[in-house]
Amino acid sequence: MQTIQNQLPLQDQLTLLLRAYRTVRFCDACLALKMGAFLRDVREAVLLIGNGFQISSGKCSECLQEKTVVRALAA
């Protein structure tokens, strides 16, 4: 059975995930693994998510590597 979240476009799924884990910084590769999506699609979605998110250099909270990471900003 598919959940409602799996029926949403990848960009919307990404937005929900980042807001749920507001204090966590994710690199694109870890987001792709967590979401079960292709890396290329996640990279594109990250670029399209818009305001309310921070993309910067930093340490990914999942793989602990220094990379470009994204996180949701406080509402």
C-alpha positions, 0 to 999 in steps of 0.5 A, a space after each residue: 500500500 502506498 502512503 500519501 507521502 509517496 504520491 507527492 512530487 519529490 520536491 514536496 517529499 523533500 520539503 516535508 522531510 527537511 521540515 521534520 528533521 529541522 535541526 539535521 543537515 543532509 548532503 544530497 547523497 544521504 537525502 537520496 538514500 533516505 528518500 529512496 530516490 535517485 541522486 540526480 532527482 534529489 539534487 534537482 529538487 534541492 535546487 527548486 525547494 526555494 525559501 525556508 531552506 539553507 544550502 551551505 558548506 558543512 558537515 552532513 549529520 548522516 555521513 559526517 562528511 564535509 559537503 554541501 548540505 541543506 537544512 530547513 530554517 526555523 519557521 
